[in-house]
């Protein structure tokens, strides 16, 4: 059974792995962030209190009893002065067994609500959602003020804009890895996420200007 899972994940990675360069991925992330914010109507209070975000513009989930999901994107940390850090690149992957069937292509936004979850994202080469930080589907504006039973204690809120059909598991158990190859491609050798966050904001390309234009609405 484990061999079947490994084969399935290999096929998933092969089918969904994007050959886009770092700048294209950054521009896709900016466009996806704008679209998710437009469609999902996230409560302003949640955006204001956010500590970091992860944007995955193109995640693919497929399942036929054995399931998996893979996507690439960027992460940015909100600094103490309210500005956003330079983005560093990440990969998301998950695999699972159980009742699940279908295909789903989606854009994903993860909002990090605590310093602990941010530290896990920034300091570790990988983090497992649900283990290193609790995760829950994020509330929408139309229910946020009215429903006192909403679970607002999660360290990470997840939002999706999806196409296709999928029945099955959530992002709990998914792993986020830092994409060091993309970091080096965009920022140069000898760089890591901590260095990228500490750097002054780059404004040297259309893609990163678009990224900051998109993320600066989250204050």
N, CA and C of each residue as an Amber inpcrd file, in Angstrom:
protein
   657
   0.8200000  -1.2100000   0.0000000   0.0000000   0.0000000   0.0000000
   0.8600000   1.2690000   0.0000000   1.9520000   1.2560000   0.7920000
   2.8270000   2.4230000   0.8150000   3.4290000   2.6680000  -0.5660000
   3.7660000   1.5650000  -1.2560000   4.3190000   1.7110000  -2.5900000
   3.3190000   2.3830000  -3.5180000   2.0420000   2.0220000  -3.3820000
   1.0010000   2.6400000  -4.2090000   0.9050000   4.1330000  -3.9350000
   1.0310000   4.5110000  -2.6580000   0.9660000   5.9330000  -2.2960000
   2.1260000   6.6860000  -2.9290000   3.3370000   6.1070000  -2.8580000
   4.5030000   6.7670000  -3.4290000   4.3540000   6.9310000  -4.9480000
   3.8440000   5.8990000  -5.6070000   3.6310000   5.9750000  -7.0500000
   2.6040000   7.0520000  -7.3750000   1.5250000   7.0790000  -6.5880000
   0.4650000   8.0650000  -6.8090000   1.0090000   9.4760000  -6.6480000
   1.7910000   9.7030000  -5.5810000   2.3260000  11.0350000  -5.3340000
   3.3070000  11.4380000  -6.4260000   4.0790000  10.4800000  -6.9290000
   5.0080000  10.7860000  -8.0170000   4.2450000  11.2450000  -9.2530000
   3.1790000  10.5280000  -9.5820000   2.3580000  10.8990000 -10.7340000
   1.7380000  12.2720000 -10.5240000   1.2540000  12.5360000  -9.3090000
   0.6490000  13.8320000  -9.0020000   1.6560000  14.9590000  -9.1780000
   2.8510000  14.7640000  -8.6510000   3.8720000  15.7900000  -8.7800000
   4.2390000  16.0140000 -10.2410000   4.3090000  14.9450000 -11.0070000
   4.6550000  15.0560000 -12.4220000   3.5800000  15.8270000 -13.1870000
   2.3220000  15.5320000 -12.8830000   1.2250000  16.1460000 -13.6120000
   1.0270000  17.6080000 -13.2520000   1.3410000  17.9790000 -12.0020000
   0.9930000  19.3220000 -11.5250000   2.1840000  20.2390000 -11.3540000
   3.3880000  19.7180000 -11.4490000   4.5680000  20.5440000 -11.2330000
   4.6550000  21.6360000 -12.2940000   4.7290000  22.8810000 -11.8670000
   4.7660000  24.0010000 -12.7910000   6.1930000  24.3110000 -13.1900000
   6.3790000  24.6040000 -14.4750000   7.6940000  24.9840000 -14.9650000
   7.8450000  26.4990000 -15.0180000   6.9180000  27.2200000 -14.4420000
   6.9940000  28.6780000 -14.4190000   8.1750000  29.1200000 -13.5700000
   8.7960000  30.2150000 -13.9880000   9.8980000  30.7630000 -13.2270000
   9.4010000  31.4940000 -11.9990000  10.3530000  31.9690000 -11.1970000
  10.0160000  32.6170000  -9.9310000   9.1790000  33.8740000 -10.1510000
   9.5120000  34.6710000 -11.1300000   8.7580000  35.9070000 -11.3730000
   7.3310000  35.6130000 -11.8160000   7.1760000  34.6030000 -12.6700000
   5.8330000  34.2240000 -13.0970000   5.0120000  33.7150000 -11.9220000
   5.6520000  32.9440000 -11.0550000   4.9570000  32.4230000  -9.8780000
   4.5460000  33.5520000  -8.9340000   5.3980000  34.5430000  -8.8140000
   5.0980000  35.6950000  -7.9670000   3.9260000  36.4880000  -8.5330000
   3.9060000  36.6850000  -9.8350000   2.8110000  37.4130000 -10.4660000
   1.5070000  36.6290000 -10.3690000   1.5650000  35.3140000 -10.5560000
   0.3780000  34.4700000 -10.3920000  -0.1620000  34.5620000  -8.9690000
   0.7440000  34.6060000  -7.9950000   0.3240000  34.6990000  -6.5940000
  -0.3700000  36.0230000  -6.3220000   0.1580000  37.1090000  -6.8820000
  -0.4750000  38.4210000  -6.7120000  -1.8740000  38.4290000  -7.3010000
  -2.0190000  37.8820000  -8.5020000  -3.3310000  37.8430000  -9.1450000
  -4.3170000  36.9740000  -8.3680000  -3.8340000  35.8340000  -7.8580000
  -4.7020000  34.9340000  -7.0940000  -5.1420000  35.5600000  -5.7840000
  -4.2380000  36.2740000  -5.1230000  -4.5970000  36.9430000  -3.8690000
  -5.7220000  37.9480000  -4.1090000  -5.6060000  38.7320000  -5.1570000
  -6.6620000  39.7040000  -5.4590000  -7.9880000  39.0120000  -5.7290000
  -7.9480000  37.8950000  -6.4430000  -9.1690000  37.1820000  -6.7820000
  -9.8010000  36.5370000  -5.5480000  -8.9790000  35.9330000  -4.6780000
  -9.5090000  35.3040000  -3.4660000 -10.1440000  36.3460000  -2.5540000
  -9.4920000  37.4840000  -2.3910000 -10.0420000  38.5420000  -1.5440000
 -11.3520000  39.0810000  -2.1220000 -11.4530000  39.1060000  -3.4380000
 -12.6770000  39.5880000  -4.0760000 -13.8260000  38.6000000  -3.9080000
 -13.5310000  37.3220000  -4.0530000 -14.5710000  36.2910000  -4.0540000
 -15.0100000  35.9120000  -2.6500000 -14.0810000  35.7780000  -1.7150000
 -14.3980000  35.1990000  -0.4170000 -14.8790000  36.1990000   0.6290000
 -14.6770000  37.4850000   0.4360000 -15.1610000  38.4990000   1.3810000
 -14.7140000  38.1730000   2.8160000 -13.4070000  38.1330000   3.0010000
 -12.8320000  37.8080000   4.3040000 -13.0500000  38.9730000   5.2640000
 -13.4490000  38.7000000   6.5050000 -13.6750000  39.7840000   7.4700000
 -12.4580000  40.6850000   7.6340000 -12.7000000  41.9760000   7.6690000
 -11.6130000  42.9440000   7.8000000 -10.8000000  42.7120000   9.0600000
 -11.4720000  42.3430000  10.1610000 -10.7640000  42.1400000  11.4300000
  -9.7470000  41.0110000  11.3270000 -10.0690000  39.9710000  10.5680000
  -9.1390000  38.8570000  10.4050000  -7.9330000  39.2910000   9.5810000
  -8.1650000  40.0740000   8.5400000  -7.0630000  40.5610000   7.7280000
  -6.1520000  41.4780000   8.5360000  -6.7310000  42.3430000   9.3330000
  -5.9410000  43.2770000  10.1340000  -5.0570000  42.5380000  11.1380000
  -5.5990000  41.4690000  11.7410000  -4.8700000  40.7330000  12.7730000
  -3.8960000  39.6940000  12.2170000  -3.8730000  39.5240000  10.9100000
  -3.0100000  38.4930000  10.3240000  -1.5430000  38.7880000  10.6010000
  -0.7740000  37.7060000  10.8050000   0.6620000  37.8160000  11.0610000
   1.4980000  37.4290000   9.8370000   0.9260000  36.6030000   8.9740000
   1.6010000  36.1590000   7.7580000   0.5530000  35.5660000   6.8360000
   0.8920000  35.4690000   5.5520000   0.0060000  34.7850000   4.6280000
   0.8270000  33.8820000   3.7100000   0.1700000  32.8370000   3.2400000
   0.7020000  31.9830000   2.1810000  -0.3030000  31.9970000   1.0460000
   0.1660000  32.2060000  -0.1750000  -0.6960000  32.2010000  -1.3560000
  -0.2110000  31.1050000  -2.2910000  -1.1090000  30.2110000  -2.6510000
  -0.8020000  29.1430000  -3.6020000  -1.7430000  29.3210000  -4.7820000
  -1.2560000  29.8860000  -5.8810000  -2.1540000  30.2400000  -6.9820000
  -2.6810000  29.0580000  -7.7760000  -1.9750000  27.9350000  -7.7150000
  -2.3890000  26.8040000  -8.5370000  -2.1070000  25.4960000  -7.8050000
  -3.0740000  25.0560000  -7.0060000  -2.9560000  23.7830000  -6.2910000
  -3.8640000  22.7590000  -6.9590000  -3.3710000  21.5450000  -7.1240000
  -4.1460000  20.4840000  -7.7440000  -4.3140000  19.3280000  -6.7790000
  -5.5630000  18.9200000  -6.5920000  -5.8840000  17.7790000  -5.7330000
  -6.5930000  16.7370000  -6.5860000  -6.1010000  15.4890000  -6.5390000
  -6.7610000  14.3970000  -7.2350000  -6.8630000  13.2130000  -6.2870000
  -7.8740000  12.4110000  -6.4780000  -8.0510000  11.2690000  -5.5850000
  -8.8520000  10.1500000  -6.2110000  -8.4260000   8.9480000  -5.9610000
  -9.1930000   7.7590000  -6.2740000  -8.8480000   6.7440000  -5.1870000
  -9.4580000   6.9160000  -4.0160000  -9.1570000   6.1880000  -2.7800000
  -7.8060000   6.6440000  -2.2080000  -6.7480000   6.6620000  -3.0180000
  -5.5050000   7.3090000  -2.6280000  -5.5630000   8.7340000  -3.1540000
  -5.3020000   9.7040000  -2.2810000  -5.4310000  11.0980000  -2.6780000
  -4.1700000  11.8850000  -2.4470000  -4.0780000  13.0100000  -3.1030000
  -2.9270000  13.8740000  -2.9090000  -3.1790000  15.2600000  -3.4430000
  -2.3630000  16.1970000  -2.9780000  -2.4810000  17.5950000  -3.4010000
  -1.0890000  18.1860000  -3.4890000  -0.8770000  19.0360000  -4.4820000
   0.4210000  19.6750000  -4.6530000   0.2220000  21.0760000  -5.2120000
   1.0230000  22.0000000  -4.7330000   0.9660000  23.3550000  -5.2560000
   2.1970000  24.1410000  -4.8530000   2.4340000  25.2290000  -5.5670000
   3.5540000  26.1160000  -5.2740000   3.0360000  27.5410000  -5.1200000
   3.7630000  28.3420000  -4.3380000   3.3540000  29.7170000  -4.1460000
   4.3730000  30.4970000  -3.3510000   3.9030000  31.5070000  -2.6460000
   4.7880000  32.3790000  -1.8800000   4.2080000  32.6390000  -0.4930000
   5.0780000  33.0730000   0.4030000   4.6870000  33.4670000   1.7550000
   5.2750000  34.8370000   2.0610000   4.5810000  35.5930000   2.8920000
   5.0750000  36.8950000   3.3170000   4.7010000  37.1070000   4.7800000
   5.5950000  37.7540000   5.5130000   5.4210000  37.9950000   6.9550000
   5.0980000  39.4640000   7.1850000   4.1070000  39.7210000   8.0400000
   3.7930000  41.1120000   8.4010000   4.7640000  41.5680000   9.4920000
   5.4570000  42.6710000   9.2410000   6.4320000  43.1970000  10.1870000
   5.7530000  44.0350000  11.2640000   6.5300000  44.4000000  12.2720000
   5.9680000  45.1150000  13.4240000   5.3960000  46.4790000  13.0400000
   5.9010000  47.0830000  11.9590000   5.3830000  48.3780000  11.5220000
   4.1800000  48.2540000  10.5850000   3.7040000  47.0090000  10.3670000
   2.5390000  46.7860000   9.5260000   2.8450000  46.5470000   8.0690000
   4.1010000  46.7410000   7.6540000   4.4660000  46.4740000   6.2610000
   4.6910000  44.9800000   6.0610000   4.6980000  44.5640000   4.7910000
   4.8740000  43.1530000   4.4700000   6.2840000  42.8890000   3.9660000
   6.7950000  41.7310000   4.3410000   8.1540000  41.3590000   3.9430000
   8.2040000  40.9540000   2.4800000   9.4080000  40.9070000   1.9520000
   9.6040000  40.2800000   0.6570000   9.0650000  38.8620000   0.6990000
   8.4870000  38.3920000  -0.3810000   7.9570000  37.0270000  -0.4000000
   9.0670000  35.9950000  -0.5390000   8.9080000  34.8700000   0.1480000
   9.7680000  33.7210000  -0.1150000   8.8920000  32.6000000  -0.6490000
   9.5010000  31.6900000  -1.3650000   8.7500000  30.7030000  -2.1370000
   8.5380000  29.4220000  -1.3340000   7.3720000  28.8060000  -1.5430000
   7.0100000  27.6060000  -0.7890000   6.3740000  26.5590000  -1.7030000
   6.3160000  25.3290000  -1.2010000   5.6180000  24.2250000  -1.8620000
   4.6800000  23.5860000  -0.8430000   3.5200000  23.1800000  -1.2960000
   2.5630000  22.4700000  -0.4520000   2.3340000  21.0830000  -1.0300000
   2.2810000  20.0720000  -0.1370000   1.9910000  18.7190000  -0.6130000
   1.2850000  17.9440000   0.4850000   0.4650000  16.9980000   0.0720000
  -0.2150000  16.1270000   1.0220000  -0.5730000  14.8310000   0.3310000
  -0.7320000  13.7850000   1.1150000  -1.1780000  12.4930000   0.6040000
  -2.0370000  11.8240000   1.6510000  -3.0110000  11.0200000   1.2200000
  -3.9220000  10.4270000   2.1900000  -4.5900000   9.1920000   1.6170000
  -5.0930000   8.3670000   2.5340000  -5.9250000   7.2250000   2.1860000
  -7.3410000   7.4740000   2.6920000  -8.3200000   6.7720000   2.1270000
  -9.6910000   6.9100000   2.6060000 -10.6300000   7.2650000   1.4630000
 -11.9070000   7.4780000   1.8150000 -12.9110000   7.7590000   0.8030000
 -12.6710000   9.1380000   0.2120000 -12.2770000   9.1740000  -1.0320000
 -12.0690000  10.4260000  -1.7400000 -12.0320000  10.1110000  -3.2280000
 -12.6640000  10.9680000  -3.9900000 -12.7390000  10.7320000  -5.4230000
 -12.9330000  12.0570000  -6.1220000 -12.1430000  12.3070000  -7.1570000
 -12.3680000  13.4970000  -7.9470000 -11.1090000  14.2600000  -8.2670000
 -11.3290000  15.4450000  -8.7930000 -10.2490000  16.3340000  -9.2030000
 -10.6450000  17.7530000  -8.8110000  -9.6630000  18.5050000  -8.3220000
  -9.9360000  19.8940000  -7.9540000  -8.7090000  20.7350000  -8.2270000
  -8.9310000  21.8290000  -8.9050000  -7.8810000  22.8170000  -9.1460000
  -8.2940000  24.0870000  -8.4150000  -7.4250000  24.6220000  -7.5700000
  -7.8460000  25.7460000  -6.7440000  -6.7040000  26.6900000  -6.4320000
  -7.0820000  27.8980000  -6.0490000  -6.1620000  28.8570000  -5.4490000
  -6.4040000  28.8290000  -3.9440000  -5.3340000  28.9020000  -3.1730000
  -5.4290000  28.7790000  -1.7210000  -4.7850000  29.9920000  -1.0500000
  -5.4450000  30.5100000  -0.0510000  -4.8880000  31.5550000   0.8090000
  -4.8970000  31.0420000   2.2400000  -3.7480000  31.0670000   2.8910000
  -3.6280000  30.7090000   4.2980000  -3.2710000  31.9580000   5.0870000
  -4.0500000  32.2440000   6.1160000  -3.8070000  33.3980000   6.9760000
  -3.3090000  32.9000000   8.3250000  -2.1180000  33.3170000   8.6880000
  -1.4940000  32.9080000   9.9460000  -1.8370000  33.9250000  11.0260000
  -2.3800000  33.4140000  12.1390000  -2.9300000  34.2970000  13.1640000
  -2.0650000  34.4540000  14.4080000  -1.0590000  33.6110000  14.5860000
  -0.2560000  33.6370000  15.8090000   1.2290000  33.7040000  15.4850000
   1.9980000  34.2200000  16.4400000   3.4430000  34.2870000  16.2590000
   4.0550000  32.8910000  16.2190000   3.4520000  31.9520000  16.9450000
   3.9530000  30.5700000  16.9390000   3.8710000  29.9630000  15.5410000
   2.7440000  30.1490000  14.8890000   2.5910000  29.5980000  13.5410000
   3.5390000  30.2800000  12.5570000   3.7400000  31.5770000  12.7210000
   4.6700000  32.3050000  11.8600000   6.0930000  31.7950000  12.0600000
   6.4790000  31.5840000  13.3150000   7.8180000  31.0830000  13.6110000
   8.0390000  29.7160000  12.9920000   7.0140000  28.8770000  13.0290000
   7.1120000  27.5530000  12.4310000   7.2730000  27.6490000  10.9190000
   6.5370000  28.5490000  10.2880000   6.6400000  28.7460000   8.8450000
   8.0090000  29.2820000   8.4560000   8.5170000  30.2170000   9.2270000
   9.7340000  30.9320000   8.8600000  11.0020000  30.1750000   9.2210000
  10.9870000  29.5200000  10.3690000  12.2180000  28.9440000  10.9070000
  12.4710000  27.5180000  10.4530000  11.4180000  26.7870000  10.1100000
  11.5770000  25.3860000   9.7370000  11.5980000  25.2380000   8.2260000
  12.3420000  24.2710000   7.7370000  12.3350000  23.9950000   6.3040000
  11.0010000  23.4150000   5.8690000  10.2470000  22.8530000   6.8320000
   8.9040000  22.3540000   6.5320000   8.0400000  22.4520000   7.7740000
   6.7280000  22.5820000   7.5800000   5.7920000  22.5690000   8.6950000
   4.5620000  21.7840000   8.2760000   3.9900000  21.0580000   9.2430000
   2.8050000  20.2460000   8.9930000   1.6020000  20.9170000   9.6210000
   0.6260000  21.2510000   8.8130000  -0.5560000  21.9270000   9.3090000
  -1.4430000  20.9530000  10.0660000  -1.8690000  21.3840000  11.2300000
  -2.6220000  20.5230000  12.1240000  -1.7510000  19.9330000  13.2050000
  -0.4400000  19.8520000  12.9460000   0.5030000  19.3540000  13.9490000
   1.3580000  20.5030000  14.4780000   2.0570000  21.2030000  13.5750000
   2.8580000  22.3560000  13.9850000   1.9930000  23.5800000  14.2560000
   0.8210000  23.6250000  13.6780000  -0.1120000  24.7380000  13.9060000
  -1.5160000  24.2670000  13.5580000  -2.4870000  24.6400000  14.3760000
  -3.8770000  24.2460000  14.1090000  -4.4160000  25.0290000  12.9220000
  -5.2860000  24.3870000  12.1410000  -5.8250000  25.0120000  10.9380000
  -7.3170000  24.7790000  10.8630000  -8.0270000  25.7930000  10.3660000
  -9.4770000  25.7170000  10.2310000  -9.9060000  26.5070000   9.0050000
 -11.0200000  26.1160000   8.4050000 -11.5920000  26.9050000   7.3170000
 -11.9220000  28.3010000   7.8340000 -11.5110000  29.3060000   7.1060000
 -11.6960000  30.6780000   7.5640000 -13.1300000  31.1530000   7.4390000
 -13.5900000  31.9500000   8.3900000 -14.9590000  32.4830000   8.3200000
 -15.0940000  33.5500000   7.2450000 -16.3010000  33.7110000   6.7360000
 -16.5960000  34.7540000   5.7650000 -17.2880000  35.9230000   6.4510000
 -17.2550000  37.0610000   5.8010000 -17.7790000  38.2810000   6.4220000
 -19.2520000  38.1650000   6.7820000 -20.0320000  37.4820000   5.9490000
 -21.4780000  37.4170000   6.1820000 -21.8500000  36.5990000   7.4110000
 -20.9350000  35.7280000   7.8810000 -21.2220000  34.9170000   9.0720000
 -20.3770000  35.3250000  10.2720000 -19.3560000  36.1010000  10.0360000
 -18.3990000  36.4270000  11.1010000 -19.0590000  37.1580000  12.2670000
 -19.8430000  38.1670000  11.9760000 -20.4600000  38.9790000  13.0250000
 -21.6960000  38.3100000  13.6270000 -22.3700000  37.4520000  12.8780000
 -23.6550000  36.9060000  13.3030000 -23.5560000  35.6090000  14.0920000
 -22.5090000  34.8270000  13.8560000 -22.4360000  33.4800000  14.4230000
 -21.4140000  33.4330000  15.5540000 -21.8970000  33.3590000  16.7710000
 -21.0070000  33.3300000  17.9370000 -20.3260000  31.9810000  18.1180000
 -20.7530000  30.9630000  17.3590000 -20.1900000  29.6260000  17.5020000
 -19.0140000  29.3730000  16.5590000 -18.6350000  30.3520000  15.7760000
 -17.5140000  30.1770000  14.8710000 -16.2310000  29.8920000  15.6440000
 -15.4320000  28.9790000  15.1400000 -14.1520000  28.6580000  15.7550000
 -13.0960000  29.6540000  15.2630000 -12.7400000  30.5900000  16.1230000
 -11.7620000  31.6100000  15.7670000 -10.4360000  31.3910000  16.4780000
 -10.2470000  30.2170000  17.0630000  -9.0370000  29.9470000  17.8230000
  -7.9290000  29.3080000  16.9910000  -8.2190000  28.9330000  15.7570000
  -7.2150000  28.2740000  14.9270000  -6.0420000  29.2090000  14.6590000
  -4.8550000  28.6260000  14.5880000  -3.6590000  29.4180000  14.3130000
  -3.5630000  29.8050000  12.8370000  -4.2240000  29.0290000  11.9770000
  -4.2250000  29.2990000  10.5440000  -5.6520000  29.1830000  10.0180000
  -6.0900000  30.1730000   9.2330000  -7.3570000  30.0870000   8.5130000
  -7.0630000  29.8020000   7.0410000  -7.8500000  28.9310000   6.4400000
  -7.6590000  28.5990000   5.0280000  -8.8600000  29.0600000   4.2080000
  -8.5740000  29.5870000   3.0120000  -9.5930000  29.9940000   2.0610000
  -9.2220000  29.4290000   0.6910000 -10.2420000  29.0480000  -0.0700000
 -10.0280000  28.4730000  -1.3920000 -10.9430000  29.1220000  -2.4260000
 -10.4320000  29.1660000  -3.6350000 -11.2610000  29.4410000  -4.8070000
 -11.0470000  28.2580000  -5.7380000 -12.0770000  27.4310000  -5.9020000
 -11.8990000  26.1210000  -6.5210000 -12.6610000  25.9710000  -7.8260000
 -12.1290000  25.0880000  -8.6590000 -12.7980000  24.6230000  -9.8650000
 -12.7640000  23.1000000  -9.8400000 -13.8270000  22.4570000 -10.2540000
 -13.8500000  21.0000000 -10.2520000 -14.6560000  20.4730000  -9.0840000
 -14.5430000  19.1800000  -8.8630000 -15.3000000  18.5200000  -7.8060000
 -14.3790000  17.6120000  -7.0190000 -14.4590000  17.6940000  -5.6910000
 -13.6880000  16.7920000  -4.8590000 -14.4510000  16.5000000  -3.5820000
 -14.5190000  15.2340000  -3.2090000 -15.1340000  14.8130000  -1.9600000
 -14.0490000  14.1830000  -1.1060000 -13.7910000  14.6990000   0.0840000
 -12.7750000  14.0630000   0.9190000 -12.1410000  14.9820000   1.9300000
 -10.8110000  14.8700000   2.0420000 -10.0670000  15.4300000   3.1560000
  -9.7790000  16.9180000   2.9650000  -9.3070000  17.5660000   4.0530000
  -9.0070000  18.9900000   4.0480000  -7.4980000  19.1880000   4.0680000
  -7.0580000  20.4190000   4.3720000  -5.6360000  20.7290000   4.4020000
  -4.9350000  20.2570000   5.6630000  -5.6830000  19.7580000   6.6260000
  -5.0450000  19.2580000   7.8280000  -4.1140000  18.1040000   7.4700000
  -2.8710000  18.1810000   7.9060000  -1.8780000  17.1700000   7.5760000
  -1.0230000  17.5220000   6.3800000  -1.4050000  18.5600000   5.6270000
  -0.5840000  18.9900000   4.4960000   0.7160000  19.6060000   5.0040000
   1.7540000  19.4890000   4.2030000   3.0820000  19.9660000   4.5830000
   3.4740000  21.1380000   3.6960000   3.9820000  22.1870000   4.3170000
   4.5420000  23.3240000   3.5880000   6.0590000  23.2460000   3.7000000
   6.7220000  23.2250000   2.5500000   8.1780000  23.2420000   2.4890000
   8.6420000  24.5450000   1.8500000   9.7460000  25.0730000   2.3380000
  10.3470000  26.2160000   1.6740000  10.9500000  25.7660000   0.3490000
  10.7220000  26.5470000  -0.6970000  11.2250000  26.2310000  -2.0330000
  12.5510000  26.9740000  -2.2220000  13.6220000  26.3690000  -1.7750000
  14.9280000  27.0290000  -1.7770000  15.4280000  27.2840000  -3.1930000
  15.0880000  26.4100000  -4.1120000  15.5230000  26.6190000  -5.5020000
  14.9360000  27.8950000  -6.0770000  13.6480000  28.1290000  -5.8090000
  13.0160000  29.3540000  -6.3090000  13.5640000  30.5900000  -5.5810000
  13.8300000  30.4600000  -4.2870000  14.4260000  31.5770000  -3.5430000
  15.7620000  31.9880000  -4.1670000  16.5820000  30.9840000  -4.4720000
  17.8940000  31.2650000  -5.0740000  17.7300000  31.8410000  -6.4700000
  16.7710000  31.3050000  -7.2320000  16.5280000  31.8160000  -8.5800000
  16.1890000  33.3010000  -8.5500000  15.3930000  33.7160000  -7.5700000
  14.9250000  35.1060000  -7.5390000  15.8720000  36.0420000  -6.7870000
  16.4440000  35.5530000  -5.6680000  17.2290000  36.4370000  -4.8090000
  18.7350000  36.2070000  -4.8980000  19.1630000  35.0620000  -5.4310000
  20.5840000  34.7770000  -5.5350000  21.0310000  33.7330000  -4.5230000
  22.2620000  33.2770000  -4.6900000  22.8160000  32.2340000  -3.8300000
  23.0030000  32.7110000  -2.3940000  23.0680000  31.7400000  -1.4760000
  23.3280000  32.0370000  -0.0700000  22.1910000  32.7360000   0.6300000
  20.9580000  32.4720000   0.1990000  19.7940000  33.1520000   0.7590000
  18.8600000  32.1330000   1.3790000  18.1280000  32.5640000   2.3980000
  17.0730000  31.7240000   2.9770000  15.9080000  32.6130000   3.3780000
  14.8490000  31.9970000   3.8900000  13.6310000  32.7520000   4.1930000
  13.8750000  33.8510000   5.2270000  14.6640000  33.5590000   6.2340000
  14.9400000  34.5580000   7.2730000  15.6430000  35.7690000   6.6760000
  16.6220000  35.5400000   5.7940000  17.3200000  36.6410000   5.1310000
  16.3680000  37.4560000   4.2620000  15.4940000  36.7540000   3.5370000
  14.5700000  37.4200000   2.6220000  13.6240000  38.3390000   3.3810000
  13.1140000  37.8680000   4.5120000  12.1900000  38.6630000   5.3160000
  12.8850000  39.8930000   5.8920000  14.1650000  39.7520000   6.2430000
  14.9010000  40.8560000   6.8590000  15.3250000  41.9220000   5.8550000
  15.3420000  41.5810000   4.5710000  15.7740000  42.5230000   3.5390000
  14.7700000  43.6560000   3.3590000  15.2460000  44.8480000   2.9250000
  14.2980000  45.9020000   2.5240000  13.4500000  45.4120000   1.3660000
  12.2590000  45.9670000   1.2310000  11.3680000  45.5610000   0.1410000
  12.0160000  45.7930000  -1.2210000  11.9900000  44.7390000  -2.0390000
  12.4590000  44.8650000  -3.4120000  11.3780000  45.5330000  -4.2570000
  11.8000000  46.3430000  -5.2000000  10.8530000  46.9760000  -6.1210000
  11.4490000  46.9720000  -7.5300000  12.1500000  45.8640000  -7.8660000
  12.9380000  45.8570000  -9.0860000  12.2990000  45.1160000 -10.2470000
  11.0430000  44.7130000 -10.0990000  10.3790000  44.0330000 -11.2100000
   8.8790000  44.3010000 -11.1540000   8.2380000  44.1450000 -12.3000000
   6.7960000  44.3200000 -12.3750000   6.0780000  43.3290000 -11.4670000
   6.5910000  42.0770000 -11.4160000   5.9280000  41.0340000 -10.6390000
   5.8990000  41.3740000  -9.1520000   7.0080000  41.8240000  -8.6140000
   7.0150000  42.0800000  -7.1720000   6.2580000  43.3620000  -6.8460000
   6.2480000  44.3250000  -7.7550000   5.4280000  45.5200000  -7.5290000
   3.9520000  45.1430000  -7.4830000   3.5460000  44.2590000  -8.3860000
   2.1650000  43.7890000  -8.3790000   1.8530000  43.0190000  -7.0950000
   2.8190000  42.2450000  -6.6190000   2.6140000  41.5000000  -5.3740000
   2.3590000  42.4460000  -4.2090000   3.1980000  43.4740000  -4.0700000
   3.0110000  44.3980000  -2.9570000   1.7350000  45.2250000  -3.1100000
   1.3600000  45.5390000  -4.3400000   0.0790000  46.2240000  -4.5570000
  -1.0860000  45.3740000  -4.0700000  -0.9960000  44.0650000  -4.3070000
  -2.0720000  43.1570000  -3.8930000  -2.1140000  42.9500000  -2.3940000
  -0.9550000  42.7810000  -1.7850000  -0.9240000  42.4210000  -0.3590000
  -1.0920000  43.6430000   0.5380000  -0.7860000  44.8150000   0.0340000
  -0.8590000  46.0150000   0.8750000  -2.2750000  46.3700000   1.3020000
  -3.2860000  45.7530000   0.6830000  -4.6590000  45.9930000   1.1340000
  -4.9280000  45.2820000   2.4710000  -4.0640000  44.3500000   2.8510000
  -4.2280000  43.6360000   4.1190000  -3.4510000  44.3830000   5.1790000
  -4.1270000  45.2390000   5.9070000  -3.4810000  46.0790000   6.9170000
  -4.1700000  45.8990000   8.2640000
